[in-house]
Amino acid sequence: MSDIQEFYHKKPLQSLQLKVGSHVMARHRKDNVIYRARILGCNQMLRKYKVLFVDFGNQSAVTSEDIWQVEKRFANFPIMAYLCGFYGIVSNYDHLYMIDRMDQYLPQGAILQCEYIECNSRDLYYVNVNVNKVPLKETLLAEGLITQISPELGGIATKSFNTLLTKCDGAVKVEIVGEQEFDATNSCIVVRLFAANTEENIFENLHKALAFNNKNAQIITTNPFLESFQKTCVISHAISPMKFFIQLKSNSPKMDLITKTLKNAINIESLKPLDRPEVGRVCVTYSTEDECYCRGRVTRVLDKEEGFEIFLLDYGNFLISQDIREMPIDLYSIPSLALNCQLNSIPSVSNEEEESLLNECFLSLLETHFGEIYEIQTEQYDEEKKTYYVKLQVNYKDLAEELTRTFGLRKANKIEETFSPLPTLHNCSVIHVNSTQSFYVQFNDDIASLEHITDALLDAAEEFPVFTELKVGALCVAQFPDDGAYYRAEIISVLEGEEAGKCEVHYLDFGNNSITDQFRQLPPELLKKERFSQHCSLEATCPPNEEVNQTFINLIDQRFSETFQLEFLKKSESLNIVRLFYQEKNILHEMQQLLRGQLLLQAAQEVNGFFSDKEGNASD
């Protein structure tokens, strides 16, 4: 490591043509140390790269000034970080969330005891890990972060698969279905296999073998509603505030498993028609509304021409279908994911007409929040009615209070005041972050115009006159020292003394600042163009503290080259108050969940420490 630092800290910056997969030397900004790395993602316009430090396993966002070519003498050393995992588990959350949580379970300086089990074909080492003599896998299972898969099923599946391959002497035909991404750095091609000699579908035969050998295997263990770690949900179907159905976001992995299992089964046409379709039988049927096959339960047998009335177990609504099939055995162990709910507080009504109006208001209110995630504030379960009474919050507004206000306005015929218009979402990139109260975005619709300006400034150093009126507020073309290119800028500070001739500038189209001594006059036609970076702040409910700011910066860095959606809450010339989304998830909600999980973990550790101290004192 010392040789690497000595060699590269003296080496000038290099102009490299980089692509995903390239091996490089990269500087980690946090400790200013240079490590071997591999490129995971590129944003050529912003000259930013996402890298994996191959000898440590962590990832980071770097710029072109942090990257050098790997010298041969450093490239020949074996990679020193091993990719490890637990055998027989699935994660209940996406890998970015798990990265943030795992930092809490692997504290700096903790003593780890690792037991090697085996290495799979993706160079993933299965291990058992004890942290300070406590099994880490057991801790994660107890916290609800991972779910145990039946080890018997895994062993049976492997043995059955090998048997099927032996029968055809390993000669198979391959049909490529798609690609499965395991995490940010690992993926594999998903295929269908057919025996070359008989044309039999290997998966179909494997499925039959598993059903025969392991009829009662439970694939995924379930967690009760009240023990759910993540108290957020979506409303999957609604009839009235007295009866609607929710899906917990913590059940998303189970929902994904159901969808993929049914899709694969239908693709290979392995689902047989349901024999003796009686009331109460579980089944699989096609939902034209959701354009997919769903789990259901027969509630009525209709005339032969009509078919059957089916209740969809994971959504809460009913449909009529003539095509009902047997449910795959793998899905019997997963309970219904649609929970029957009633709002905790409902406006009183005096007649059927008011009740109908109340239901209409509730459904209209849900339409205005379509696609949004609700936070479950409180809940009570009525065992007799099999109903959860829930207090829901969306966009920091109590749903019951919104319903009461809306119902009151509708009763008073103030229809124009009832509902706000649906928000307009703008696709954008977050290009520079100072804090949750100060960050800059570029809209995707402006990329072509921005590229036109960038092209016009390529030869600014030679073609544009030198700008000499250096004063605060002046607009000019200024060089960005990191890449030597020129960009539209505003002077925000004129330096003096030894720094005379230099100014701190703010780059209008990118939002960042820098100190430079190279200035050119801005042509009039470019002076008239609006700036293409928008200064933004998250909504006022976001607490302005260092922990929240760092969480926000980390979330953006992990997604620096990806597209966000932005909703304007309040516009102004200097600062826009906005709501930011990523893949339909409110960034503020995501941060709250991360921080809430960290606080819960910290509280649990403090309680455990307290009782440990008490036990120690008692023994003394």
C-alpha angles and dihedrals in degrees: 000000000000090000090052093051094047093048101044100037087063094044118098121236115279131216102231133180100222131185137174109291096028116139113228144154110256134186118230104222095209096063099015090233124138120230139173111267147170125225113246100171140006136207102184095182093057092032090232127142136191110219139185115219098224097202095051106026098230127122133221143170115247137172132232090268090063098056134084135170115266114252113226094242090059095041094061096064114102117253108266102200118079122206106233137182145165120266121239101013139109126207118244092207138043116276095251091058090046091052090058092046095046091060086068093052095047102049119189111271095019116146111240126198111196125194115196115223108169144313121242130211092272092060089254112148114215109215144166112230130196118194110203087341093307117117106245094204091057091049093053091047091051091050092052094241094121136026126220117237117211106269090204090060092050092052093045091048093051093046093046092047092052090049092053091049091049091054091060094038089245092292108136141159116230129216114188111223102174144288128294117208113208096182140327094300107026131067139146139200114261112220144174116229126210125186107251094218101045104019088230117156107248094204092050091053091044090052091053091047092052092048090052097044100038110027095153100039114135109219101191129017116228133229121213118245095249091052093051110132097208111052098198129107149167124234105241099181135002135191101165139329085273093057128027136129130235135193116213113231088222086066093059093106090055091047090051090050091051093048095047094044092052093044092052092045093050092046090059092038092232096141112099124209111270112262116224097002100209131168109280097027115131116229147153123257139167121258112205090193093058094029093226143086115270139190114255148165126229109244100168136016107218132190115304092255093051101044123202140331109236129194110212106228097204099041108032101230132109130234138178116239139167093192110074124157140185117278116242111256091236091068100052092085095058112086124222109292095203110088120203109234144177126199113256094232125030129179113249119249129200103201145013092266092058091045090054090049091049092053091048090051091050094051092045090050091053090051090058088055095044112153094011127126120240124214116222106225098177137351140187126191124221105205093193096051094033088227134134116218104211138185107212131194126194125180087355091299123117108242094213091052090048089051092049091051093045093047091049092051093047091050088052090049092241091140096154091060096046105085134026116226117265111271121256113232121207123203110231148151122239102228105172133018130194097159141316087283095050126037136127132230136188119212117232090228089062097053095096092050091046092051089051090056092044090053091049090055097048093100097032093123093061104028106038123073118249113266112228106167094097107181137130112278096022117138118221146134110276132186119244103222095211095065103011092236125131125239138175108273147171122222109236100170135019111211124218141195114026089358093055111143092033128101137188108237136190114221105227099207099042106033099228129116132223143166117247142157097205115094134165132185115267111235113240094242090056092043090063094054115101118244115266099213118079119209109226144177129195116247120289094257089073108099111235102228135127095251093055092044092052092047089051092049091050093050092051094044091053089054100031097136097041135095123260130189120231130199119196113226096171129003128207138154094253106032136009121209106219147169114229126208134188118194090343092308120120106238091214091054090049091053092048091053092048093049093042090054091049092050092049090050093047091050091050091050091050091050091048090049091050093054092043089055091048092051090048092052092047092054091050 
